[in-house]
Amino acid sequence: MGELLAAAFGELVAKYGAEGRSQVKDGARYFVVLDDARHAVGCGAVQAFEPNSDHPGDGEVKRMYVAPAARGRGYARALLAGLEAAARTAGHPTLRLSTGELQPEAIALYESSGYTRTAPWGKYVDQPGTHCYAKEIR
């Protein structure tokens, strides 16, 4: 999974500069998607919002990534469904995420998966190119 995360950070830093280096919090649940040959082709995490945050109790998708050679085969949609199931099991009523305007494929995936655009929260308020989304998953 380390190679996938390094690749994810590399792509994000190339698109967004230092802002692409944001980290996942301790206690997040990581997931990996395997192809038919059992090679890791994607990864992502779900973490809880802090109790004193804008959205206490909700979950947040972080660092969702599918390797370029594996894109277009449904792995991202499968990974997102797995992250939603994990968030539901953890008791999060809503799953939130953010992505950037330079990632139209991610935006299309989230919108076609039932996520609706929301007002930015937390650090994203001051990042005009960030798109924030939410989906009720109860």
C-alpha positions in Angstrom: 0.0 0.0 0.0 3.0 2.3 0.6 3.6 2.4 -3.2 0.0 3.4 -3.9 0.0 6.1 -1.3 3.3 7.5 -2.6 1.9 7.5 -6.1 -1.3 9.3 -4.8 0.7 11.9 -3.1 2.9 12.4 -6.2 -0.1 13.0 -8.4 -1.7 15.4 -5.9 1.5 17.4 -5.3 2.0 17.7 -9.1 -1.5 19.1 -9.5 -1.9 21.2 -6.3 1.6 21.8 -4.9 2.2 21.4 -1.2 -1.5 21.3 -0.4 -1.6 17.8 -1.9 0.4 16.5 1.0 -2.3 16.5 3.6 -2.2 13.5 5.8 -4.7 11.0 7.1 -5.3 11.0 10.8 -4.3 8.3 13.2 -7.1 5.8 13.7 -8.3 6.0 10.0 -9.3 2.7 8.4 -7.4 2.0 5.2 -8.6 -0.2 2.4 -6.9 -1.7 -0.6 -8.5 -2.9 -3.9 -7.0 -5.9 -5.5 -7.3 -6.9 -9.2 -8.0 -10.4 -10.4 -4.3 -11.3 -10.1 -4.4 -10.0 -6.5 -2.2 -6.9 -7.2 -3.0 -3.8 -5.2 -4.5 -1.3 -7.7 -6.2 1.2 -5.4 -6.4 2.4 -1.9 -8.4 4.8 0.3 -9.2 5.6 3.9 -12.2 6.6 6.1 -11.6 8.8 9.1 -13.9 10.3 11.7 -14.5 14.0 12.0 -13.3 15.4 15.3 -16.1 15.9 17.9 -15.5 19.6 17.9 -15.4 19.9 14.0 -18.0 21.2 11.6 -19.5 17.7 11.2 -19.0 15.7 14.4 -19.9 12.0 13.9 -19.5 12.0 10.2 -16.9 10.1 8.3 -14.5 11.5 5.7 -13.0 9.7 2.7 -9.3 10.4 2.4 -6.6 9.5 -0.1 -8.8 7.6 -2.5 -6.6 6.5 -5.4 -6.5 4.0 -8.2 -3.3 3.4 -10.2 -3.4 4.9 -13.7 -3.0 1.5 -15.4 -6.1 0.2 -13.5 -8.4 3.2 -14.1 -11.6 2.8 -16.1 -12.3 -0.8 -14.9 -14.6 -0.1 -12.0 -12.1 -0.3 -9.2 -12.7 3.3 -8.0 -16.5 2.6 -7.7 -15.8 -0.7 -5.9 -13.4 1.1 -3.5 -15.9 3.9 -2.8 -18.6 1.3 -2.1 -16.3 -0.4 0.4 -15.4 2.8 2.1 -19.1 3.7 2.4 -19.8 0.2 4.0 -17.0 0.7 6.4 -18.2 4.1 7.4 -21.7 2.8 7.8 -20.4 0.0 10.1 -18.5 2.5 12.1 -21.7 4.4 12.7 -21.1 7.5 10.6 -24.5 8.8 9.3 -22.9 10.8 6.5 -19.8 10.4 4.5 -18.0 13.5 3.3 -15.1 14.1 0.9 -13.2 16.7 -0.9 -11.6 16.8 -4.3 -10.1 19.4 -6.5 -11.2 21.0 -9.7 -8.2 19.5 -11.5 -9.7 16.0 -10.9 -12.8 15.9 -13.2 -12.9 12.0 -13.2 -13.2 12.0 -9.4 -15.9 14.7 -9.5 -17.8 12.5 -12.0 -17.4 9.4 -9.9 -18.7 11.1 -6.7 -21.6 12.8 -8.4 -22.7 9.6 -10.2 -22.4 7.7 -6.9 -25.0 10.0 -5.2 -22.7 12.6 -3.5 -24.0 16.1 -3.5 -21.9 19.2 -3.5 -21.8 21.0 -0.2 -20.4 24.2 1.2 -16.7 23.8 2.0 -15.8 23.0 5.6 -12.7 23.5 7.8 -9.5 24.2 5.9 -11.3 23.9 2.5 -13.2 27.2 3.1 -10.0 29.1 2.1 -9.3 26.8 -0.9 -11.5 28.0 -3.8 -10.6 25.1 -6.2 -11.8 22.5 -3.7 -15.1 20.8 -4.2 -16.7 19.3 -1.1 -19.4 16.6 -1.2 -21.5 14.6 1.2 -23.8 11.5 1.1 -26.1 10.2 3.7 -25.2 6.5 4.2 -27.4 5.3 7.2 
